[in-house]
Amino acid sequence: MNILLLGSGGREHAIAWKLSQSPLMSHLFIAPGNAGTARLGTNLPVGVNDFPGIKAAVLTHQVGMVIVGPEDPLVNGIHDFFLADSDLKNIPLIGPNREAARLEGSKDFAKQFMVRHGIPTARYRTFGESDIEAGVEFLRSLRPPYVLKADGLAAGKGVIICPTLAEAESEFTAMLREQRFGAASMKVVIEEFLSGIELSVFILTDGRNYKILPEAKDYKKIGEGDTGPNTGGMGSVSPVPFAGPAFMQKVEEQVIRPTIEGLRTDEIEYTGFIFFGLIKVKDDPYVIEYNCRLGDPETESVIPRIQNDLVRLFQSVAEQSLGNETITVDPRFAATVMLVSEGYPGDYQKGKVIGENAPSGGCLFFHAGTTLNPVTGETISSGGRVIAVTSYGDTMKEALSRSYENAEKISYDGKYFRKDIGFDLGS
């Protein structure tokens, strides 16, 4: 079977790496892909939101399954596009439909869903530009710090945590009046701040059954010690030492199961991945957010630990027989360190030539923001996050040590990475 994978980041390279190990796949196409995915299949110059172009690629290359990596095409309705097209409707697409993807596409929708189904989450209210005065009053009812979230998609950068009321009032007003995050901040969610430690939990569901995948913890801040502005993610670790069996049982009973049952109650069909952004407050899980796809860079730590045939799992999703599968997980740690461009997440330069020696010691390189120079064929940088370095280890410290060692085997002008991933997790 030929497979088309949509996306171009480190998440997609990790998924492509895993798909390429399956004897069930004949050929892999990636749209648009990157320099790393080009080594595993055929990159196609088609954007993830170019639905007619995706249709043409599917028909031209006799694709038997489509896997969607990023959230944009899901929120924009690519699943619905396939179901409504007579040529595509029988081709499995792994990812939720437009309505289900609102769990990520609208934070207000997600919060209403959680409250309706008794899923633990922070107290909140949602405001538009006509409600600024009421929003300020709600802020004044909370204790600092203050959490502001753009309602729509903002490339992972639509959340602001303000230490003072004055700053919160200013940011809240600017988000609405100046649309600081574009259409995403036409509505703003103000949320009570929860104090705890965060983690990411993932499931795969066929709409009836679900399987829990390895959990991970990612690191969003650009600076060491979790300082500076948010990024798309500077590294991740799996498993998460503080997420033991008792806590994960609470996650399943209080979060995962009510989510699946809530989707059924609301008659929302959901197939694909659900990402639960959680915070552990004392010993209890609270949901910060839902995502309708795998996280990045968590995928680069999670996928290497899954020992199942990924194509087989996706076929089970398409056939609604996922309940027959058993997820097998590598017991070792996987630790990911993200190499980024100088200046990221602000302005940065692209087109830097990348030198890459072969990884060693159970290490993998997953390309994120890379492409091939069309003239010289050299691998060059094309994004803020450039390459994810992932290593296995019997301990977290060992896995991280191998990733840092292998990070030195990659060279490009302006390379930067955090040297303290896992700093808050002990050894």
C-alpha positions as a Markdown table, in Angstrom:
| # | Residue | x | y | z |
|---|---|---|---|---|
| 1 | Met | 0.0 | 0.0 | 0.0 |
| 2 | Asn | 1.2 | 3.5 | -0.9 |
| 3 | Ile | 0.9 | 6.0 | 1.9 |
| 4 | Leu | 0.8 | 9.8 | 1.9 |
| 5 | Leu | 1.9 | 11.7 | 5.0 |
| 6 | Leu | 1.1 | 15.4 | 5.3 |
| 7 | Gly | 3.5 | 17.7 | 7.0 |
| 8 | Ser | 7.1 | 18.9 | 7.0 |
| 9 | Gly | 8.4 | 18.9 | 10.6 |
| 10 | Gly | 10.3 | 16.8 | 13.1 |
| 11 | Arg | 7.0 | 15.1 | 14.0 |
| 12 | Glu | 6.5 | 14.0 | 10.4 |
| 13 | His | 10.1 | 12.8 | 10.0 |
| 14 | Ala | 9.6 | 10.6 | 13.1 |
| 15 | Ile | 6.3 | 9.2 | 11.8 |
| 16 | Ala | 7.9 | 8.6 | 8.4 |
| 17 | Trp | 10.8 | 6.8 | 10.0 |
| 18 | Lys | 8.4 | 4.5 | 11.8 |
| 19 | Leu | 6.2 | 3.9 | 8.8 |
| 20 | Ser | 9.2 | 3.0 | 6.7 |
| 21 | Gln | 9.8 | 0.0 | 8.9 |
| 22 | Ser | 6.4 | -1.6 | 8.0 |
| 23 | Pro | 6.3 | -4.4 | 5.5 |
| 24 | Leu | 2.6 | -3.4 | 4.9 |
| 25 | Met | 3.8 | -0.2 | 3.1 |
| 26 | Ser | 4.9 | -0.2 | -0.5 |
| 27 | His | 6.0 | 3.5 | -0.9 |
| 28 | Leu | 5.8 | 6.6 | 1.2 |
| 29 | Phe | 5.0 | 10.0 | -0.2 |
| 30 | Ile | 5.4 | 13.1 | 2.0 |
| 31 | Ala | 3.8 | 16.5 | 1.3 |
| 32 | Pro | 5.7 | 18.7 | 1.4 |
| 33 | Gly | 8.3 | 16.9 | 3.6 |
| 34 | Asn | 11.8 | 18.0 | 4.4 |
| 35 | Ala | 15.4 | 17.0 | 3.7 |
| 36 | Gly | 15.1 | 14.1 | 6.2 |
| 37 | Thr | 11.9 | 12.7 | 4.9 |
| 38 | Ala | 13.4 | 12.7 | 1.4 |
| 39 | Arg | 15.6 | 9.9 | 2.5 |
| 40 | Leu | 12.6 | 7.7 | 3.4 |
| 41 | Gly | 10.2 | 8.3 | 0.5 |
| 42 | Thr | 9.2 | 10.8 | -2.1 |
| 43 | Asn | 8.6 | 14.5 | -1.2 |
| 44 | Leu | 5.8 | 16.1 | -3.1 |
| 45 | Pro | 5.6 | 19.9 | -3.6 |
| 46 | Val | 2.1 | 20.1 | -2.2 |
| 47 | Gly | 1.0 | 22.2 | 0.8 |
| 48 | Val | -0.9 | 20.7 | 3.7 |
| 49 | Asn | -3.9 | 23.0 | 3.1 |
| 50 | Asp | -4.0 | 22.5 | -0.7 |
| 51 | Phe | -6.8 | 20.0 | -0.7 |
| 52 | Pro | -7.2 | 19.8 | -4.5 |
| 53 | Gly | -3.4 | 19.3 | -4.8 |
| 54 | Ile | -3.6 | 16.5 | -2.2 |
| 55 | Lys | -6.5 | 14.9 | -4.1 |
| 56 | Ala | -4.4 | 14.9 | -7.3 |
| 57 | Ala | -1.4 | 13.4 | -5.5 |
| 58 | Val | -3.6 | 10.7 | -3.9 |
| 59 | Leu | -5.1 | 9.7 | -7.3 |
| 60 | Thr | -1.8 | 10.0 | -9.3 |
| 61 | His | 0.2 | 7.9 | -6.9 |
| 62 | Gln | -2.5 | 5.4 | -6.1 |
| 63 | Val | -2.4 | 6.2 | -2.4 |
| 64 | Gly | -4.2 | 3.8 | -0.1 |
| 65 | Met | -4.0 | 5.8 | 3.1 |
| 66 | Val | -3.4 | 9.4 | 4.2 |
| 67 | Ile | -1.9 | 10.3 | 7.5 |
| 68 | Val | -2.2 | 14.0 | 8.7 |
| 69 | Gly | 0.6 | 15.3 | 10.8 |
| 70 | Pro | -0.2 | 19.0 | 11.6 |
| 71 | Glu | -3.4 | 20.5 | 13.0 |
| 72 | Asp | -4.1 | 23.1 | 10.3 |
| 73 | Pro | -5.6 | 20.8 | 7.6 |
| 74 | Leu | -7.6 | 18.9 | 10.3 |
| 75 | Val | -9.1 | 22.1 | 11.7 |
| 76 | Asn | -9.7 | 23.3 | 8.1 |
| 77 | Gly | -11.7 | 20.1 | 7.3 |
| 78 | Ile | -9.5 | 17.8 | 5.2 |
| 79 | His | -11.3 | 14.7 | 6.6 |
| 80 | Asp | -14.6 | 16.2 | 5.6 |
| 81 | Phe | -13.2 | 17.0 | 2.1 |
| 82 | Phe | -12.3 | 13.3 | 1.6 |
| 83 | Leu | -15.7 | 12.0 | 2.8 |
| 84 | Ala | -17.5 | 14.4 | 0.5 |
| 85 | Asp | -15.5 | 13.4 | -2.6 |
| 86 | Ser | -16.6 | 10.3 | -4.5 |
| 87 | Asp | -13.0 | 9.6 | -5.6 |
| 88 | Leu | -11.6 | 9.8 | -2.0 |
| 89 | Lys | -14.3 | 8.8 | 0.4 |
| 90 | Asn | -13.1 | 5.2 | 0.6 |
| 91 | Ile | -9.5 | 6.1 | 1.3 |
| 92 | Pro | -8.7 | 6.0 | 5.0 |
| 93 | Leu | -7.5 | 9.4 | 6.4 |
| 94 | Ile | -6.0 | 9.3 | 9.9 |
| 95 | Gly | -7.1 | 12.4 | 11.7 |
| 96 | Pro | -10.4 | 13.8 | 13.0 |
| 97 | Asn | -13.1 | 15.6 | 11.1 |
| 98 | Arg | -13.6 | 19.4 | 11.3 |
| 99 | Glu | -16.1 | 19.3 | 14.1 |
| 100 | Ala | -13.9 | 17.0 | 16.3 |
| 101 | Ala | -10.8 | 19.0 | 15.5 |
| 102 | Arg | -12.5 | 22.0 | 17.2 |
| 103 | Leu | -11.1 | 20.5 | 20.4 |
| 104 | Glu | -7.9 | 22.1 | 19.3 |
| 105 | Gly | -9.2 | 24.7 | 16.9 |
| 106 | Ser | -11.2 | 26.6 | 19.6 |
| 107 | Lys | -10.1 | 26.7 | 23.2 |
| 108 | Asp | -13.5 | 28.0 | 24.2 |
| 109 | Phe | -15.2 | 25.0 | 22.6 |
| 110 | Ala | -12.7 | 22.7 | 24.4 |
| 111 | Lys | -13.3 | 24.3 | 27.7 |
| 112 | Gln | -17.1 | 24.1 | 27.3 |
| 113 | Phe | -16.7 | 20.4 | 26.4 |
| 114 | Met | -14.6 | 19.7 | 29.5 |
| 115 | Val | -17.0 | 21.5 | 31.9 |
| 116 | Arg | -20.0 | 19.7 | 30.3 |
| 117 | His | -18.4 | 16.3 | 30.8 |
| 118 | Gly | -16.9 | 16.8 | 34.2 |
| 119 | Ile | -13.3 | 16.7 | 33.0 |
| 120 | Pro | -11.0 | 18.5 | 35.5 |
| 121 | Thr | -9.7 | 21.8 | 34.2 |
| 122 | Ala | -9.0 | 25.4 | 35.4 |
| 123 | Arg | -11.8 | 27.9 | 36.0 |
| 124 | Tyr | -12.2 | 30.2 | 33.0 |
| 125 | Arg | -14.3 | 32.6 | 31.0 |
| 126 | Thr | -14.2 | 33.6 | 27.3 |
| 127 | Phe | -14.5 | 37.2 | 26.1 |
| 128 | Gly | -14.7 | 39.1 | 22.7 |
| 129 | Glu | -13.9 | 42.7 | 21.9 |
| 130 | Ser | -17.3 | 43.9 | 23.1 |
| 131 | Asp | -16.6 | 42.3 | 26.5 |
| 132 | Ile | -13.3 | 43.8 | 27.4 |
| 133 | Glu | -14.6 | 45.6 | 30.5 |
| 134 | Ala | -16.2 | 42.3 | 31.8 |
| 135 | Gly | -12.9 | 40.5 | 31.0 |
| 136 | Val | -10.9 | 43.0 | 33.1 |
| 137 | Glu | -13.4 | 42.5 | 36.0 |
| 138 | Phe | -12.9 | 38.7 | 35.7 |
| 139 | Leu | -9.1 | 39.2 | 35.8 |
| 140 | Arg | -9.5 | 41.2 | 39.0 |
| 141 | Ser | -11.3 | 38.3 | 40.6 |
| 142 | Leu | -8.3 | 36.0 | 40.0 |
| 143 | Arg | -5.0 | 35.7 | 41.8 |
| 144 | Pro | -1.7 | 36.2 | 39.9 |
| 145 | Pro | -0.3 | 35.0 | 37.6 |
| 146 | Tyr | -2.9 | 35.3 | 34.9 |
| 147 | Val | -3.4 | 33.0 | 31.9 |
| 148 | Leu | -4.6 | 34.5 | 28.6 |
| 149 | Lys | -5.2 | 32.2 | 25.6 |
| 150 | Ala | -6.1 | 33.1 | 22.0 |
| 151 | Asp | -9.2 | 31.0 | 21.2 |
| 152 | Gly | -8.0 | 29.8 | 17.8 |
| 153 | Leu | -4.8 | 28.3 | 16.3 |
| 154 | Ala | -1.8 | 30.5 | 16.9 |
| 155 | Ala | 1.1 | 28.1 | 16.0 |
| 156 | Gly | 1.6 | 27.2 | 19.7 |
| 157 | Lys | 2.3 | 30.8 | 20.7 |
| 158 | Gly | -1.2 | 32.0 | 21.6 |
| 159 | Val | -0.8 | 31.6 | 25.4 |
| 160 | Ile | 0.5 | 34.4 | 27.6 |
| 161 | Ile | 1.1 | 34.1 | 31.3 |
| 162 | Cys | 1.2 | 37.5 | 33.0 |
| 163 | Pro | 2.8 | 38.0 | 36.4 |
| 164 | Thr | 0.9 | 41.2 | 37.3 |
| 165 | Leu | -2.7 | 42.4 | 36.9 |
| 166 | Ala | -1.6 | 45.5 | 35.1 |
| 167 | Glu | 0.3 | 43.4 | 32.5 |
| 168 | Ala | -2.6 | 41.0 | 32.2 |
| 169 | Glu | -5.1 | 43.9 | 31.5 |
| 170 | Ser | -2.8 | 45.4 | 28.9 |
| 171 | Glu | -2.1 | 42.1 | 27.1 |
| 172 | Phe | -5.8 | 41.1 | 27.2 |
| 173 | Thr | -6.9 | 44.4 | 25.7 |
| 174 | Ala | -4.2 | 44.2 | 23.0 |
| 175 | Met | -5.1 | 40.7 | 22.1 |
| 176 | Leu | -8.6 | 41.7 | 21.3 |
| 177 | Arg | -8.4 | 45.2 | 20.0 |
| 178 | Glu | -5.2 | 44.8 | 18.0 |
| 179 | Gln | -5.8 | 41.1 | 17.2 |
| 180 | Arg | -2.3 | 40.3 | 18.3 |
| 181 | Phe | -2.7 | 36.7 | 17.1 |
| 182 | Gly | -4.8 | 37.6 | 14.1 |
| 183 | Ala | -8.2 | 35.9 | 13.8 |
| 184 | Ala | -7.1 | 33.5 | 16.5 |
| 185 | Ser | -7.6 | 36.2 | 19.1 |
| 186 | Met | -11.0 | 37.4 | 18.1 |
| 187 | Lys | -12.0 | 35.7 | 21.3 |
| 188 | Val | -9.7 | 35.3 | 24.4 |
| 189 | Val | -10.0 | 32.8 | 27.1 |
| 190 | Ile | -9.0 | 34.0 | 30.6 |
| 191 | Glu | -8.0 | 31.1 | 32.8 |
| 192 | Glu | -7.2 | 30.5 | 36.4 |
| 193 | Phe | -3.5 | 29.7 | 36.9 |
| 194 | Leu | -2.8 | 26.2 | 38.1 |
| 195 | Ser | 0.5 | 25.5 | 39.9 |
| 196 | Gly | 2.0 | 22.1 | 39.1 |
| 197 | Ile | 4.1 | 20.3 | 36.6 |
| 198 | Glu | 3.1 | 19.6 | 33.0 |
| 199 | Leu | 3.1 | 16.5 | 30.8 |
| 200 | Ser | 1.7 | 15.3 | 27.5 |
| 201 | Val | -0.5 | 12.2 | 27.2 |
| 202 | Phe | -1.5 | 10.7 | 23.9 |
| 203 | Ile | -4.1 | 8.2 | 22.7 |
| 204 | Leu | -5.0 | 6.7 | 19.4 |
| 205 | Thr | -8.7 | 6.1 | 18.8 |
| 206 | Asp | -10.9 | 4.6 | 16.2 |
| 207 | Gly | -14.0 | 6.3 | 17.6 |
| 208 | Arg | -15.0 | 3.3 | 19.7 |
| 209 | Asn | -11.8 | 2.0 | 21.2 |
| 210 | Tyr | -8.6 | 3.8 | 22.3 |
| 211 | Lys | -5.0 | 2.9 | 23.1 |
| 212 | Ile | -2.8 | 4.9 | 25.4 |
| 213 | Leu | 0.6 | 5.7 | 23.9 |
| 214 | Pro | 3.8 | 6.6 | 25.8 |
| 215 | Glu | 3.6 | 9.9 | 27.7 |
| 216 | Ala | 6.2 | 12.7 | 27.4 |
| 217 | Lys | 7.2 | 16.0 | 28.9 |
| 218 | Asp | 8.3 | 18.8 | 26.6 |
| 219 | Tyr | 10.1 | 22.1 | 27.2 |
| 220 | Lys | 8.6 | 25.2 | 25.6 |
| 221 | Lys | 10.8 | 28.1 | 26.7 |
| 222 | Ile | 13.8 | 29.1 | 24.7 |
| 223 | Gly | 16.1 | 29.7 | 27.7 |
| 224 | Glu | 17.5 | 27.3 | 30.2 |
| 225 | Gly | 15.7 | 27.0 | 33.5 |
| 226 | Asp | 12.4 | 27.6 | 31.5 |
| 227 | Thr | 13.1 | 31.3 | 30.8 |
| 228 | Gly | 12.3 | 33.6 | 27.9 |
| 229 | Pro | 9.5 | 33.3 | 25.3 |
| 230 | Asn | 7.7 | 30.2 | 24.3 |
| 231 | Thr | 8.7 | 28.2 | 21.3 |
| 232 | Gly | 7.2 | 25.3 | 19.4 |
| 233 | Gly | 9.3 | 23.1 | 21.8 |
| 234 | Met | 13.0 | 22.8 | 22.7 |
| 235 | Gly | 13.1 | 19.1 | 23.7 |
| 236 | Ser | 11.2 | 16.3 | 25.3 |
| 237 | Val | 11.6 | 13.2 | 27.5 |
| 238 | Ser | 9.6 | 9.9 | 27.6 |
| 239 | Pro | 8.7 | 8.3 | 29.9 |
| 240 | Val | 7.9 | 10.9 | 32.5 |
| 241 | Pro | 9.3 | 9.9 | 35.9 |
| 242 | Phe | 6.5 | 11.5 | 38.0 |
| 243 | Ala | 3.7 | 9.9 | 35.9 |
| 244 | Gly | 3.6 | 6.5 | 37.7 |
| 245 | Pro | 0.9 | 3.8 | 37.4 |
| 246 | Ala | -1.3 | 5.4 | 40.1 |
| 247 | Phe | -1.3 | 8.8 | 38.5 |
| 248 | Met | -1.8 | 7.4 | 35.0 |
| 249 | Gln | -4.8 | 5.4 | 36.3 |
| 250 | Lys | -6.3 | 8.7 | 37.4 |
| 251 | Val | -5.5 | 10.2 | 34.0 |
| 252 | Glu | -7.4 | 7.4 | 32.3 |
| 253 | Glu | -10.4 | 7.4 | 34.7 |
| 254 | Gln | -10.8 | 11.2 | 35.1 |
| 255 | Val | -9.6 | 12.5 | 31.7 |
| 256 | Ile | -9.3 | 10.0 | 28.9 |
| 257 | Arg | -12.4 | 7.9 | 29.5 |
| 258 | Pro | -14.7 | 10.9 | 30.1 |
| 259 | Thr | -13.3 | 12.5 | 26.9 |
| 260 | Ile | -14.1 | 9.5 | 24.8 |
| 261 | Glu | -17.6 | 9.1 | 26.4 |
| 262 | Gly | -18.2 | 12.8 | 26.0 |
| 263 | Leu | -17.5 | 12.7 | 22.3 |
| 264 | Arg | -20.0 | 9.8 | 22.0 |
| 265 | Thr | -22.6 | 11.7 | 24.0 |
| 266 | Asp | -22.2 | 14.8 | 21.9 |
| 267 | Glu | -22.3 | 12.6 | 18.7 |
| 268 | Ile | -18.9 | 13.8 | 17.6 |
| 269 | Glu | -17.1 | 11.2 | 15.5 |
| 270 | Tyr | -13.4 | 11.2 | 16.3 |
| 271 | Thr | -10.7 | 9.0 | 14.8 |
| 272 | Gly | -7.0 | 9.6 | 15.1 |
| 273 | Phe | -4.8 | 11.0 | 17.8 |
| 274 | Ile | -5.8 | 13.0 | 20.9 |
| 275 | Phe | -3.1 | 14.9 | 22.7 |
| 276 | Phe | -4.0 | 15.7 | 26.3 |
| 277 | Gly | -1.9 | 18.7 | 27.6 |
| 278 | Leu | -2.0 | 18.0 | 31.3 |
| 279 | Ile | -0.8 | 19.6 | 34.5 |
| 280 | Lys | -0.3 | 17.5 | 37.7 |
| 281 | Val | -1.6 | 19.6 | 40.6 |
| 282 | Lys | -0.5 | 17.7 | 43.8 |
| 283 | Asp | -1.5 | 14.2 | 42.8 |
| 284 | Asp | -4.3 | 15.0 | 40.4 |
| 285 | Pro | -4.4 | 15.6 | 36.6 |
| 286 | Tyr | -6.0 | 18.7 | 35.1 |
| 287 | Val | -6.5 | 19.4 | 31.4 |
| 288 | Ile | -4.7 | 22.5 | 30.0 |
| 289 | Glu | -5.6 | 21.8 | 26.4 |
| 290 | Tyr | -6.5 | 19.2 | 23.8 |
| 291 | Asn | -4.7 | 18.8 | 20.5 |
| 292 | Cys | -6.0 | 16.8 | 17.6 |
| 293 | Arg | -2.7 | 15.4 | 16.6 |
| 294 | Leu | 0.6 | 14.3 | 18.1 |
| 295 | Gly | 2.8 | 17.0 | 19.7 |
| 296 | Asp | 6.2 | 18.2 | 18.4 |
| 297 | Pro | 8.8 | 17.6 | 19.8 |
| 298 | Glu | 7.1 | 14.9 | 22.0 |
| 299 | Thr | 6.6 | 12.7 | 18.9 |
| 300 | Glu | 10.3 | 12.5 | 18.5 |
| 301 | Ser | 10.5 | 10.9 | 21.9 |
| 302 | Val | 7.3 | 8.9 | 21.8 |
| 303 | Ile | 7.3 | 7.3 | 18.4 |
| 304 | Pro | 10.8 | 5.6 | 18.9 |
| 305 | Arg | 9.4 | 3.9 | 22.0 |
| 306 | Ile | 6.4 | 2.3 | 20.2 |
| 307 | Gln | 7.3 | -1.1 | 19.0 |
| 308 | Asn | 4.1 | -1.9 | 17.1 |
| 309 | Asp | 3.8 | -1.7 | 13.3 |
| 310 | Leu | 2.4 | 1.8 | 12.9 |
| 311 | Val | 0.8 | 1.0 | 9.6 |
| 312 | Arg | -1.0 | -1.9 | 11.2 |
| 313 | Leu | -2.3 | 0.4 | 14.0 |
| 314 | Phe | -3.6 | 2.9 | 11.5 |
| 315 | Gln | -5.3 | 0.1 | 9.5 |
| 316 | Ser | -7.0 | -0.9 | 12.8 |
| 317 | Val | -8.2 | 2.7 | 13.2 |
| 318 | Ala | -9.6 | 2.7 | 9.7 |
| 319 | Glu | -11.3 | -0.7 | 10.3 |
| 320 | Gln | -12.5 | 0.3 | 13.8 |
| 321 | Ser | -10.8 | -2.8 | 15.2 |
| 322 | Leu | -8.2 | -1.0 | 17.4 |
| 323 | Gly | -9.5 | -2.9 | 20.4 |
| 324 | Asn | -7.8 | -6.0 | 19.1 |
| 325 | Glu | -4.4 | -4.4 | 19.3 |
| 326 | Thr | -1.9 | -4.3 | 22.2 |
| 327 | Ile | 0.5 | -1.4 | 22.4 |
| 328 | Thr | 4.1 | -2.6 | 23.1 |
| 329 | Val | 6.5 | 0.0 | 24.5 |
| 330 | Asp | 10.3 | 0.0 | 24.7 |
| 331 | Pro | 11.1 | 0.3 | 28.4 |
| 332 | Arg | 14.1 | 2.6 | 27.8 |
| 333 | Phe | 14.0 | 6.3 | 28.0 |
| 334 | Ala | 14.0 | 8.4 | 24.8 |
| 335 | Ala | 15.2 | 12.0 | 25.2 |
| 336 | Thr | 15.0 | 14.7 | 22.5 |
| 337 | Val | 17.1 | 17.9 | 22.2 |
| 338 | Met | 15.9 | 20.4 | 19.5 |
| 339 | Leu | 18.6 | 22.3 | 17.6 |
| 340 | Val | 17.2 | 25.7 | 16.5 |
| 341 | Ser | 18.2 | 28.8 | 14.5 |
| 342 | Glu | 19.9 | 31.7 | 16.1 |
| 343 | Gly | 17.2 | 34.3 | 17.0 |
| 344 | Tyr | 14.4 | 31.8 | 17.2 |
| 345 | Pro | 11.5 | 32.2 | 18.2 |
| 346 | Gly | 12.0 | 35.8 | 17.0 |
| 347 | Asp | 13.6 | 36.7 | 13.6 |
| 348 | Tyr | 16.1 | 34.2 | 12.3 |
| 349 | Gln | 17.9 | 33.5 | 9.0 |
| 350 | Lys | 17.2 | 30.6 | 6.8 |
| 351 | Gly | 19.4 | 28.9 | 4.2 |
| 352 | Lys | 22.3 | 27.9 | 6.5 |
| 353 | Val | 24.2 | 24.9 | 5.2 |
| 354 | Ile | 23.9 | 21.9 | 7.5 |
| 355 | Gly | 26.8 | 19.5 | 8.1 |
| 356 | Glu | 25.6 | 16.2 | 9.5 |
| 357 | Asn | 27.7 | 13.2 | 10.6 |
| 358 | Ala | 26.1 | 9.9 | 11.3 |
| 359 | Pro | 24.6 | 9.5 | 14.7 |
| 360 | Ser | 25.9 | 6.9 | 17.1 |
| 361 | Gly | 25.0 | 5.0 | 20.3 |
| 362 | Gly | 21.3 | 4.5 | 19.7 |
| 363 | Cys | 20.7 | 8.0 | 18.4 |
| 364 | Leu | 18.3 | 9.3 | 15.7 |
| 365 | Phe | 18.2 | 12.6 | 13.8 |
| 366 | Phe | 14.8 | 13.9 | 12.9 |
| 367 | His | 14.7 | 16.9 | 10.6 |
| 368 | Ala | 12.3 | 19.7 | 11.3 |
| 369 | Gly | 13.1 | 22.9 | 9.4 |
| 370 | Thr | 15.3 | 21.7 | 6.6 |
| 371 | Thr | 15.2 | 21.5 | 2.9 |
| 372 | Leu | 17.5 | 20.7 | 0.0 |
| 373 | Asn | 19.2 | 23.4 | -2.0 |
| 374 | Pro | 17.8 | 22.9 | -5.5 |
| 375 | Val | 21.1 | 23.9 | -7.1 |
| 376 | Thr | 23.7 | 22.3 | -4.9 |
| 377 | Gly | 21.7 | 19.5 | -3.3 |
| 378 | Glu | 23.0 | 20.5 | 0.1 |
| 379 | Thr | 20.8 | 20.3 | 3.2 |
| 380 | Ile | 20.0 | 23.8 | 4.4 |
| 381 | Ser | 17.9 | 25.3 | 7.2 |
| 382 | Ser | 14.4 | 26.4 | 6.4 |
| 383 | Gly | 12.8 | 27.0 | 9.8 |
| 384 | Gly | 13.3 | 28.1 | 13.4 |
| 385 | Arg | 13.5 | 24.5 | 14.7 |
| 386 | Val | 16.1 | 22.7 | 12.6 |
| 387 | Ile | 16.8 | 19.1 | 13.7 |
| 388 | Ala | 15.7 | 17.0 | 16.7 |
| 389 | Val | 18.3 | 14.8 | 18.2 |
| 390 | Thr | 16.8 | 11.7 | 20.0 |
| 391 | Ser | 18.6 | 9.0 | 21.9 |
| 392 | Tyr | 17.7 | 6.0 | 23.9 |
| 393 | Gly | 19.1 | 5.2 | 27.3 |
| 394 | Asp | 18.4 | 3.0 | 30.3 |
| 395 | Thr | 18.1 | 6.2 | 32.4 |
| 396 | Met | 16.9 | 9.7 | 31.4 |
| 397 | Lys | 20.4 | 11.0 | 32.2 |
| 398 | Glu | 22.0 | 8.4 | 29.9 |
| 399 | Ala | 19.6 | 9.2 | 27.0 |
| 400 | Leu | 20.1 | 13.0 | 27.4 |
| 401 | Ser | 23.9 | 12.5 | 27.6 |
| 402 | Arg | 23.8 | 10.7 | 24.2 |
| 403 | Ser | 21.6 | 13.3 | 22.6 |
| 404 | Tyr | 24.0 | 16.1 | 23.7 |
| 405 | Glu | 27.0 | 14.2 | 22.5 |
| 406 | Asn | 25.3 | 13.6 | 19.1 |
| 407 | Ala | 24.2 | 17.2 | 18.9 |
| 408 | Glu | 27.8 | 18.1 | 18.4 |
| 409 | Lys | 27.8 | 16.0 | 15.2 |
| 410 | Ile | 25.5 | 18.5 | 13.5 |
| 411 | Ser | 26.9 | 21.9 | 12.4 |
| 412 | Tyr | 25.4 | 25.0 | 11.0 |
| 413 | Asp | 25.9 | 28.7 | 11.5 |
| 414 | Gly | 24.0 | 29.9 | 14.5 |
| 415 | Lys | 23.1 | 26.5 | 16.1 |
| 416 | Tyr | 21.5 | 26.8 | 19.5 |
| 417 | Phe | 20.0 | 24.3 | 21.9 |
| 418 | Arg | 19.1 | 24.1 | 25.5 |
| 419 | Lys | 21.5 | 22.1 | 27.6 |
| 420 | Asp | 19.1 | 21.5 | 30.5 |
| 421 | Ile | 16.3 | 19.4 | 29.1 |
| 422 | Gly | 14.9 | 17.2 | 31.9 |
| 423 | Phe | 16.4 | 19.6 | 34.5 |
| 424 | Asp | 13.2 | 19.4 | 36.7 |
| 425 | Leu | 12.9 | 15.6 | 36.6 |
| 426 | Gly | 15.9 | 14.5 | 38.6 |
| 427 | Ser | 18.0 | 11.7 | 37.2 |
